[in-house]
Amino acid sequence: MSTRPTVNPSLWSQDVPATTSEALSGRHTSHVVVIGGGIAGLTTALLLLRRGFEVALVEAETVGSGASGNNTAKVTALQSTKYSTLTRSHSAATVAAYASAATAGVELLSTLAEPLDCDVRRAPAATFALTEAERDIVRSEADAAKKAGLAVEWAEELDLPFPTYGAVRLHDQLVLHPVKYLRGLAAAFVAEGGRLFEHSRVLSVSNTMPFEARTAGGTVRAEHLVVATHYPILDRGLFFARLDAERSYCVAMRLHGESLPEDLSISAGSPSYSFGRHGEHLVLGGQSHPVGDRGIDFERYTALTDFAQKYFDVAEVVHRWSAQDPHAYDGLPMVGSYLPGALRLWVATGFAKWGLAMATIGAEVLADRISGAGNPHAALFSPHRLSLRNVPALVRQNTKTAKDLVGDRLSPVDEHDTAEVPIDEARVRRDGAGKKGVYRDQAGALHAVSLRCTHLGCLLRFNGAERSWDCPCHGSRFDVDGAVLEGPAVEPLPRRDP
């Protein structure tokens, strides 16, 4: 029997009372319905409520159960090597506009968090060189961030117990307890008259106005509909052709009495290492990869633990978790109308690991658009922008998707009997004209599902770190019995006989 350590809910999910909202049942109407109970959805819903709209929010699981509650808790306008990366494919004005939006997101979240019990505090953010070879990367980021208008400074040393080779630092950023923050937003939303429905996965949305969002138990009809599901669940608008999904891992550890780093630091190279602290815990994130990559296993967590143990006196690893993030082909969030010219159907996505700040300002963009107010960041975030400089990235992205879609169908199938599937491992087997995935759990029982993703039919690959079947095309994920873990898929996988 496997004895590998447990992957459990995030550090932020422990000891926080769950929200207790009922599932959607029956028929309801509202001015606005928001789909998704993360940072983007909850903030949009609360801002609209405070502007006099009647708002219903529908969440597939529970508030904070997705990426918003499974992150590194950093709220910062300095975002790894974001500015030097944007500089390569966008104008100086666009990069400066992004810095302005990111700064506004940090300050708006600070204002919203102030009355909430969510352990919010100010801290410097830093991007550092872990090796001498990374020093030029960090210098480029410092230059790009300064040109974009951020008040960054250069530092030769950080509060880390190993050598670094220079860093760019931005003071007065934020770190908080993200689940406490989300639950606080949800409580305020309900207390002020909003309607919150949890355990209510939206399965479809009507094509005509007023929009009707349908779950297994009921419907909500509204004049405006906001899709804030992290990765958009509606295929209209072709967002799946413009987004890549990336998965990252985190560990939280108790140390033997030594001091913890205060800076919100992240290394500039690949693989990157992201450092933070919460109470007595060191939080270390990294080991990112495209969703659906081949050969993913528990070593993603082991690599983080090994790195920490090399430099810190680790007493115990107490939590392991992961999350994934959609990245737009041109590096900017997509917030605005779902379709060109549509002013009733809205979307928020593409926050690329920095959603605490960027989804917050994105929510203000949506609240302004829906209420008819102007917003200085609306054009920057428009989902319908097109830059010729970024067309090659879009082509590369979709070429990879096409290869994944076709290549896995042509790959040979292991013809061994399912009885030979080892404990805590998965194998692909023939399923008539198609393929099925077979996993043997730690008790020896077999679980078999169709490997055809219920979104657009790509074949899934096993993620051994999370024990899930993941889609390399658009990022949908399913558990070993076929239940949806991540969208854009909304329907479970059909089960198969082992």
C-alpha positions as CSV (number, residue, x, y, z in Angstrom):
1,M,0.0,0.0,0.0
2,S,1.2,3.5,-0.8
3,T,2.5,5.6,2.1
4,R,2.9,8.9,0.3
5,P,2.0,12.0,2.3
6,T,-1.5,13.4,2.1
7,V,-2.4,16.3,-0.3
8,N,-4.9,18.3,1.8
9,P,-6.8,21.5,1.6
10,S,-4.7,24.7,1.7
11,L,-3.4,26.2,4.9
12,W,-6.0,28.9,4.5
13,S,-8.9,26.4,4.7
14,Q,-8.1,25.1,8.2
15,D,-10.1,26.4,11.2
16,V,-12.2,28.8,9.1
17,P,-16.0,28.1,9.5
18,A,-17.5,27.2,6.1
19,T,-20.2,29.3,4.6
20,T,-23.7,27.6,5.0
21,S,-25.6,28.9,2.0
22,E,-28.1,26.6,0.4
23,A,-28.0,25.2,-3.1
24,L,-30.0,26.8,-5.8
25,S,-33.5,25.4,-6.1
26,G,-36.6,26.6,-8.0
27,R,-36.8,29.7,-10.1
28,H,-35.4,33.1,-9.2
29,T,-35.0,36.5,-10.8
30,S,-32.4,39.2,-10.2
31,H,-30.9,42.3,-11.8
32,V,-27.5,40.6,-12.0
33,V,-26.4,36.9,-11.6
34,V,-22.8,36.3,-11.0
35,I,-21.3,32.8,-11.6
36,G,-18.3,32.0,-9.4
37,G,-17.6,32.6,-5.7
38,G,-13.9,33.6,-5.9
39,I,-12.3,37.0,-5.7
40,A,-13.6,38.2,-9.1
41,G,-17.2,37.0,-8.6
42,L,-17.6,38.0,-4.9
43,T,-16.0,41.5,-5.4
44,T,-18.1,42.2,-8.4
45,A,-21.3,41.0,-6.6
46,L,-20.6,43.1,-3.5
47,L,-19.7,46.3,-5.5
48,L,-22.9,46.0,-7.6
49,L,-25.0,45.4,-4.5
50,R,-23.6,48.5,-3.0
51,R,-24.6,50.4,-6.1
52,G,-28.2,49.4,-5.7
53,F,-28.4,46.3,-7.9
54,E,-30.2,43.2,-6.9
55,V,-27.5,40.5,-7.2
56,A,-27.5,36.7,-7.0
57,L,-24.2,34.8,-6.8
58,V,-24.0,31.1,-7.8
59,E,-21.0,29.0,-6.8
60,A,-20.3,25.4,-7.9
61,E,-18.7,24.3,-4.6
62,T,-18.2,26.7,-1.7
63,V,-16.8,30.3,-1.4
64,G,-13.0,30.1,-1.6
65,S,-12.8,26.5,-2.7
66,G,-11.1,27.4,-6.0
67,A,-7.9,29.3,-6.9
68,S,-8.9,32.2,-4.7
69,G,-8.5,30.1,-1.6
70,N,-5.5,28.0,-2.8
71,N,-2.8,30.6,-3.5
72,T,0.2,32.2,-1.8
73,A,-1.9,35.0,-0.3
74,K,0.1,37.8,-1.9
75,V,-1.6,41.0,-3.1
76,T,1.0,42.9,-5.0
77,A,1.6,45.1,-8.1
78,L,5.1,43.7,-8.4
79,Q,4.4,40.4,-10.0
80,S,7.5,38.3,-10.6
81,T,8.9,39.3,-14.0
82,K,5.6,40.7,-15.4
83,Y,6.7,44.1,-16.5
84,S,9.8,43.0,-18.5
85,T,7.7,40.3,-20.1
86,L,4.9,42.7,-21.1
87,T,7.5,45.1,-22.4
88,R,8.5,42.6,-25.1
89,S,5.1,42.5,-26.6
90,H,3.3,45.7,-25.6
91,S,3.8,49.5,-25.8
92,A,5.2,51.4,-22.9
93,A,1.8,53.0,-22.4
94,T,0.2,49.6,-22.1
95,V,2.7,48.4,-19.5
96,A,2.3,51.6,-17.5
97,A,-1.5,51.1,-17.7
98,Y,-1.1,47.6,-16.3
99,A,1.0,48.9,-13.4
100,S,-1.6,51.5,-12.6
101,A,-4.4,48.9,-12.6
102,A,-2.4,46.5,-10.4
103,T,-1.7,49.3,-7.9
104,A,-5.3,50.2,-7.9
105,G,-6.2,46.6,-7.3
106,V,-4.0,46.4,-4.2
107,E,-5.5,49.6,-2.7
108,L,-9.1,48.6,-3.5
109,L,-8.6,45.2,-1.8
110,S,-7.0,47.0,1.2
111,T,-10.1,49.2,1.5
112,L,-12.5,46.2,1.3
113,A,-10.4,44.2,3.7
114,E,-10.1,46.9,6.4
115,P,-13.4,46.0,8.2
116,L,-12.9,42.3,7.9
117,D,-11.1,39.9,10.2
118,C,-8.6,38.5,7.6
119,D,-5.1,39.0,9.0
120,V,-4.3,41.7,6.4
121,R,-0.9,43.4,6.7
122,R,1.5,45.4,4.7
123,A,4.8,43.9,3.5
124,P,7.4,44.5,0.8
125,A,7.2,42.4,-2.4
126,A,10.4,41.3,-4.1
127,T,11.6,39.6,-7.3
128,F,15.1,38.2,-6.7
129,A,17.9,36.4,-8.5
130,L,18.5,32.9,-7.1
131,T,21.6,32.5,-9.2
132,E,24.1,34.8,-10.8
133,A,22.6,34.0,-14.2
134,E,19.2,35.4,-13.1
135,R,20.7,38.8,-12.1
136,D,20.2,40.3,-15.5
137,I,16.6,39.1,-15.6
138,V,15.9,40.9,-12.3
139,R,17.7,44.1,-13.5
140,S,15.4,44.1,-16.6
141,E,12.4,43.7,-14.4
142,A,13.6,46.6,-12.1
143,D,14.0,48.8,-15.2
144,A,10.7,47.9,-16.7
145,A,8.8,48.2,-13.4
146,K,10.3,51.7,-12.8
147,K,9.5,52.8,-16.3
148,A,5.9,51.6,-15.8
149,G,5.6,53.9,-12.8
150,L,6.2,51.6,-9.8
151,A,8.2,53.0,-6.9
152,V,10.6,50.1,-6.9
153,E,14.1,50.0,-5.5
154,W,17.1,47.7,-5.9
155,A,18.3,45.5,-3.0
156,E,21.4,43.3,-2.8
157,E,20.0,41.2,0.0
158,L,16.7,39.9,1.3
159,D,15.6,38.2,4.5
160,L,16.2,34.7,3.1
161,P,18.7,32.2,4.6
162,F,20.6,31.6,1.4
163,P,22.6,33.7,-1.1
164,T,20.7,35.9,-3.5
165,Y,22.1,37.9,-6.4
166,G,20.1,41.1,-6.3
167,A,16.4,41.9,-6.1
168,V,13.8,44.5,-7.1
169,R,11.5,45.4,-4.2
170,L,8.2,47.3,-3.9
171,H,7.1,48.4,-0.4
172,D,3.6,48.6,1.1
173,Q,2.1,45.6,-0.7
174,L,-0.3,43.3,1.1
175,V,-0.6,39.7,2.4
176,L,-3.7,38.3,4.1
177,H,-5.7,35.2,4.9
178,P,-7.5,34.7,1.6
179,V,-10.2,32.4,2.8
180,K,-11.1,34.6,5.8
181,Y,-11.2,37.5,3.3
182,L,-13.5,35.7,0.9
183,R,-15.8,34.5,3.7
184,G,-15.8,38.1,5.0
185,L,-16.9,39.4,1.6
186,A,-19.5,36.7,1.4
187,A,-20.9,37.5,4.8
188,A,-21.1,41.2,3.9
189,F,-22.8,40.4,0.6
190,V,-25.5,38.3,2.3
191,A,-25.9,40.8,5.2
192,E,-26.5,43.6,2.8
193,G,-29.1,41.7,0.9
194,G,-27.3,39.6,-1.7
195,R,-28.4,36.1,-2.4
196,L,-25.7,33.4,-2.3
197,F,-26.2,29.9,-3.6
198,E,-23.4,27.3,-3.1
199,H,-23.0,23.7,-4.2
200,S,-24.8,24.8,-7.4
201,R,-22.7,24.2,-10.6
202,V,-24.1,26.2,-13.5
203,L,-24.6,23.7,-16.4
204,S,-25.9,26.1,-19.1
205,V,-26.8,29.7,-19.8
206,S,-29.5,30.7,-22.3
207,N,-28.5,32.5,-25.5
208,T,-31.1,35.2,-25.2
209,M,-31.9,38.0,-22.8
210,P,-32.9,37.9,-20.1
211,F,-30.2,35.4,-19.4
212,E,-31.1,32.2,-17.5
213,A,-28.4,30.3,-15.6
214,R,-29.4,26.7,-15.0
215,T,-28.1,24.3,-12.4
216,A,-29.3,20.8,-11.5
217,G,-31.7,22.2,-9.0
218,G,-33.0,25.5,-10.3
219,T,-32.5,28.6,-12.4
220,V,-31.8,32.3,-12.0
221,R,-32.9,34.8,-14.6
222,A,-31.3,38.2,-14.8
223,E,-30.8,41.2,-17.1
224,H,-27.0,41.0,-16.7
225,L,-24.9,37.8,-16.3
226,V,-21.2,37.8,-15.1
227,V,-19.1,34.7,-15.8
228,A,-16.4,34.8,-13.1
229,T,-15.6,31.1,-13.1
230,H,-11.8,31.6,-13.3
231,Y,-11.8,29.8,-16.7
232,P,-14.9,30.8,-18.6
233,I,-17.5,28.0,-18.8
234,L,-19.3,29.3,-21.9
235,D,-17.7,28.5,-25.3
236,R,-19.2,31.5,-27.0
237,G,-16.5,34.1,-27.4
238,L,-13.7,31.4,-28.0
239,F,-11.9,32.2,-24.8
240,F,-10.6,28.6,-24.8
241,A,-8.6,29.5,-27.9
242,R,-6.9,32.5,-26.2
243,L,-6.1,31.1,-22.7
244,D,-3.6,28.6,-21.4
245,A,-4.0,27.0,-18.0
246,E,-1.0,26.4,-15.7
247,R,-0.9,24.5,-12.4
248,S,1.3,25.4,-9.4
249,Y,2.0,23.7,-6.0
250,C,2.4,24.9,-2.4
251,V,3.6,23.6,0.9
252,A,3.2,25.1,4.3
253,M,5.8,24.1,7.0
254,R,6.5,24.7,10.7
255,L,10.1,25.5,11.4
256,H,12.2,24.8,14.5
257,G,12.1,28.3,16.1
258,E,13.9,30.3,13.4
259,S,12.6,33.6,12.1
260,L,10.4,33.6,9.0
261,P,10.9,35.8,5.9
262,E,8.8,39.0,5.9
263,D,9.3,39.9,2.3
264,L,6.9,38.5,-0.2
265,S,9.7,37.1,-2.4
266,I,9.7,35.2,-5.7
267,S,12.7,34.1,-7.7
268,A,13.0,35.2,-11.3
269,G,14.2,32.0,-13.0
270,S,12.6,28.7,-13.8
271,P,11.7,26.8,-11.8
272,S,10.7,29.7,-9.5
273,Y,10.3,29.7,-5.8
274,S,7.7,31.9,-4.0
275,F,8.2,32.6,-0.3
276,G,5.7,33.9,2.3
277,R,4.7,33.3,5.9
278,H,1.5,33.0,7.8
279,G,1.8,32.9,11.6
280,E,4.3,30.2,12.4
281,H,4.2,28.7,9.0
282,L,6.6,29.1,6.0
283,V,4.7,29.0,2.7
284,L,6.6,28.0,-0.3
285,G,5.1,27.8,-3.8
286,G,6.4,26.8,-7.3
287,Q,6.9,23.8,-9.6
288,S,4.4,25.2,-12.2
289,H,3.6,23.3,-15.4
290,P,0.9,23.5,-18.1
291,V,-2.2,21.6,-17.1
292,G,-2.3,18.1,-18.6
293,D,1.5,17.8,-18.9
294,R,2.8,14.3,-19.1
295,G,4.7,12.7,-16.2
296,I,3.3,14.8,-13.4
297,D,3.6,13.1,-10.0
298,F,4.2,13.8,-6.3
299,E,7.7,14.9,-7.0
300,R,6.2,18.4,-7.5
301,Y,5.7,18.6,-3.8
302,T,8.9,16.8,-2.9
303,A,10.9,19.3,-4.9
304,L,9.5,22.2,-2.8
305,T,10.0,20.3,0.4
306,D,13.6,19.4,-0.5
307,F,14.4,23.0,-1.4
308,A,13.0,24.3,2.0
309,Q,14.8,21.6,4.0
310,K,18.1,22.6,2.3
311,Y,17.9,26.1,3.8
312,F,15.4,26.1,6.7
313,D,15.2,23.9,9.8
314,V,11.9,22.3,8.9
315,A,10.0,20.7,11.8
316,E,7.0,19.5,9.8
317,V,5.2,19.9,6.5
318,V,1.6,20.5,7.5
319,H,-0.2,21.3,4.3
320,R,0.2,20.6,0.6
321,W,-2.1,22.1,-2.0
322,S,-2.2,23.3,-5.6
323,A,-4.1,25.6,-7.9
324,Q,-4.2,26.6,-11.5
325,D,-4.5,29.8,-13.4
326,P,-5.5,30.8,-16.9
327,H,-3.0,33.0,-18.8
328,A,-4.1,35.0,-21.8
329,Y,-2.0,34.7,-24.9
330,D,-0.9,38.4,-24.6
331,G,-0.3,38.4,-20.8
332,L,-3.2,40.8,-19.9
333,P,-6.4,40.0,-18.1
334,M,-9.7,39.7,-20.0
335,V,-12.4,41.6,-18.3
336,G,-15.5,43.1,-20.0
337,S,-18.2,42.0,-22.4
338,Y,-18.2,38.3,-23.3
339,L,-18.8,39.1,-27.0
340,P,-18.1,42.2,-29.0
341,G,-20.9,44.7,-28.6
342,A,-22.7,42.7,-25.9
343,L,-23.5,44.8,-22.9
344,R,-25.4,42.3,-20.8
345,L,-23.1,39.3,-20.8
346,W,-19.7,39.8,-19.0
347,V,-16.5,37.9,-18.2
348,A,-13.5,38.1,-15.9
349,T,-10.5,35.8,-16.5
350,G,-6.8,35.6,-17.3
351,F,-5.3,36.9,-14.0
352,A,-2.2,34.6,-14.4
353,K,-1.5,33.9,-10.7
354,W,-2.0,37.5,-9.5
355,G,-5.7,37.4,-9.1
356,L,-5.9,38.9,-5.6
357,A,-4.9,42.2,-7.0
358,M,-6.0,41.9,-10.6
359,A,-9.3,40.2,-10.1
360,T,-10.2,42.9,-7.5
361,I,-9.6,45.8,-10.0
362,G,-11.2,43.7,-12.7
363,A,-14.3,43.5,-10.5
364,E,-14.4,47.3,-10.3
365,V,-14.2,47.4,-14.1
366,L,-17.2,45.2,-14.4
367,A,-19.2,47.0,-11.7
368,D,-18.5,50.3,-13.6
369,R,-19.4,48.9,-16.9
370,I,-22.7,47.3,-15.7
371,S,-23.7,50.5,-13.8
372,G,-22.8,52.7,-16.8
373,A,-19.8,54.4,-15.3
374,G,-16.5,55.0,-17.0
375,N,-13.4,53.1,-15.9
376,P,-9.8,54.0,-16.8
377,H,-8.8,50.3,-17.0
378,A,-11.7,49.1,-19.2
379,A,-9.8,49.4,-22.5
380,L,-6.7,47.7,-21.2
381,F,-8.7,44.7,-20.1
382,S,-11.0,44.4,-23.1
383,P,-11.4,40.8,-24.1
384,H,-11.7,41.9,-27.7
385,R,-8.3,43.6,-28.1
386,L,-6.1,42.4,-30.8
387,S,-2.4,43.2,-31.2
388,L,-0.5,42.1,-34.3
389,R,2.6,41.8,-32.1
390,N,0.9,39.0,-30.1
391,V,-0.5,37.0,-33.0
392,P,2.5,34.6,-33.1
393,A,1.9,33.7,-29.4
394,L,-1.7,33.0,-30.2
395,V,-0.7,30.8,-33.2
396,R,1.8,28.9,-31.0
397,Q,-0.8,28.3,-28.3
398,N,-3.4,26.9,-30.7
399,T,-0.8,24.8,-32.5
400,K,0.0,23.1,-29.2
401,T,-3.7,22.5,-28.5
402,A,-4.1,20.9,-31.9
403,K,-1.2,18.6,-31.4
404,D,-2.6,17.5,-28.0
405,L,-6.0,17.0,-29.5
406,V,-4.8,14.8,-32.3
407,G,-1.6,13.2,-30.9
408,D,-3.1,11.5,-27.8
409,R,-5.7,9.9,-30.1
410,L,-3.0,8.3,-32.2
411,S,-0.8,7.2,-29.3
412,P,-0.7,3.5,-28.6
413,V,-2.7,2.0,-25.7
414,D,-1.2,-0.2,-23.0
415,E,-2.8,-3.6,-23.6
416,H,-2.0,-5.1,-20.2
417,D,-4.9,-6.3,-18.0
418,T,-6.3,-3.7,-15.5
419,A,-5.4,-6.2,-12.7
420,E,-1.8,-5.1,-13.3
421,V,-2.4,-1.4,-12.5
422,P,-0.3,-0.7,-9.4
423,I,-1.5,0.8,-6.1
424,D,-2.0,4.6,-6.3
425,E,-1.2,4.7,-10.0
426,A,-3.2,5.1,-13.2
427,R,-3.0,3.5,-16.7
428,V,-4.7,4.2,-20.0
429,R,-6.7,1.2,-21.5
430,R,-8.7,0.6,-24.6
431,D,-12.4,1.4,-24.3
432,G,-14.1,0.2,-27.5
433,A,-13.0,2.7,-30.2
434,G,-11.9,5.1,-27.5
435,K,-9.8,5.2,-24.3
436,K,-10.4,5.0,-20.6
437,G,-8.4,5.9,-17.6
438,V,-8.0,3.3,-14.8
439,Y,-6.8,4.3,-11.3
440,R,-6.2,1.9,-8.4
441,D,-6.6,3.6,-5.0
442,Q,-4.7,3.0,-1.8
443,A,-7.2,0.4,-0.7
444,G,-6.8,-1.5,-4.0
445,A,-10.1,-0.6,-5.6
446,L,-10.2,0.3,-9.3
447,H,-11.8,3.5,-10.7
448,A,-12.4,3.8,-14.4
449,V,-13.7,6.7,-16.5
450,S,-13.8,7.8,-20.1
451,L,-10.8,9.9,-21.1
452,R,-12.7,12.1,-23.5
453,C,-13.0,15.6,-21.8
454,T,-16.7,16.7,-21.7
455,H,-15.7,20.2,-22.8
456,L,-14.5,19.7,-26.3
457,G,-13.3,16.1,-26.4
458,C,-9.6,16.3,-25.8
459,L,-8.1,13.2,-24.2
460,L,-7.1,13.6,-20.5
461,R,-3.8,12.7,-18.8
462,F,-3.3,11.6,-15.3
463,N,-1.8,14.0,-12.7
464,G,-0.1,11.8,-10.1
465,A,0.5,14.7,-7.7
466,E,-3.3,15.4,-7.4
467,R,-4.8,12.0,-8.4
468,S,-6.8,13.7,-11.1
469,W,-7.5,13.4,-14.9
470,D,-6.4,16.7,-16.5
471,C,-7.1,18.2,-20.0
472,P,-4.0,19.4,-21.8
473,C,-6.2,21.5,-24.2
474,H,-8.2,23.8,-22.0
475,G,-7.4,22.9,-18.4
476,S,-10.5,21.0,-17.2
477,R,-9.9,18.5,-14.4
478,F,-11.8,15.6,-13.1
479,D,-11.4,13.3,-10.1
480,V,-10.8,9.5,-10.5
481,D,-14.6,8.9,-10.5
482,G,-15.2,11.6,-13.1
483,A,-16.5,14.5,-11.0
484,V,-15.6,18.0,-12.3
485,L,-12.8,19.6,-10.4
486,E,-12.0,22.5,-12.7
487,G,-13.8,24.0,-15.7
488,P,-14.4,24.9,-18.4
489,A,-16.1,21.5,-18.4
490,V,-19.4,21.4,-16.4
491,E,-20.4,17.8,-17.1
492,P,-18.7,14.8,-15.3
493,L,-16.9,12.0,-17.1
494,P,-18.9,8.9,-17.9
495,R,-17.7,6.0,-15.7
496,R,-16.5,2.8,-17.2
497,D,-16.1,-0.8,-16.1
498,P,-12.5,-1.4,-15.0
